[in-house]
Amino acid sequence: MDLFDFLKRRNVKWKVDIVFPYLKDEEKILDFGCGDLKFANELKKRNKDLDIIGVDIIEFPDRVKNIKFIKYDGHTLPFKDKSFDTVISFYVFHHCPSVEKALIECMRVAKKRVIFVEAVARYRFEKYPMMLIDWIYNLWKMELIPFTSQFYTEKKWIKIFKKHKIKNAFKKIHDTSFYFFPTGKAYVFEVSNN
């Protein structure tokens, strides 16, 4: 195993450790912006009763084959309203052409809630170094990842939630700042449809 594989596995474990405590047995889950489906596969290993489908605008050639994958147009999710108990997303919304529309689409197909993790800018100008870090992080992927770089502040997220009457609970999970280099804070958002 090389360093690159080690880092990818560690990243997947980190994601699963964050989300797993939120999940119930026998949930139907949509992994929004699933990438190579390694995250979904690891969730399934930890709880075989989870029914997981991955959706993305990119068809990764090295994706896990034992999890169902659906490619979509990046605008309208190809599912009926309330098709899933939970929609999960990791660092995807800032790549969407419209963060707000993507979130509303996820809410539409979620019966209970949407759980997502995003880097949140602590102040407006912090988004520029965040854009650079995101670009560097995604360089290793052979697929063309969209870079709309819409890193929102906590205030902007709250405004979106209020506008759409979305009940929300969120917390900071850790400071992702790299010494003096500002890269925002990572937040777990759990927005409810109840």
Stockholm file with secondary structure:
# STOCKHOLM 1.0

chainA/1-194         MDLFDFLKRRNVKWKVDIVFPYLKDEEKILDFGCGDLKFANELKKRNKDLDIIGVDIIEFPDRVKNIKFIKYDGHTLPFKDKSFDTVISFYVFHHCPSVEKALIECMRVAKKRVIFVEAVARYRFEKYPMMLIDWIYNLWKMELIPFTSQFYTEKKWIKIFKKHKIKNAFKKIHDTSFYFFPTGKAYVFEVSNN
#=GR chainA/1-194 SS CCHHHHHHHHHHHHHHHHHGGGCCTTCEEEEETCTTSHHHHHHHHHCTTCEEEEEESSCCTTCCSSSEEEECCSSSCSSCTTCEEEEEEESCGGGSSCHHHHHHHHHHHEEEEEEEEEEEBSSGGGHHHHHHHHHHHHTTCSSCCCCCCCCCBHHHHHHHHHHTTCEEEEEEEEECCBTTBCCCEEEEEEEECC
#=GC SS_cons         CCHHHHHHHHHHHHHHHHHGGGCCTTCEEEEETCTTSHHHHHHHHHCTTCEEEEEESSCCTTCCSSSEEEECCSSSCSSCTTCEEEEEEESCGGGSSCHHHHHHHHHHHEEEEEEEEEEEBSSGGGHHHHHHHHHHHHTTCSSCCCCCCCCCBHHHHHHHHHHTTCEEEEEEEEECCBTTBCCCEEEEEEEECC
//
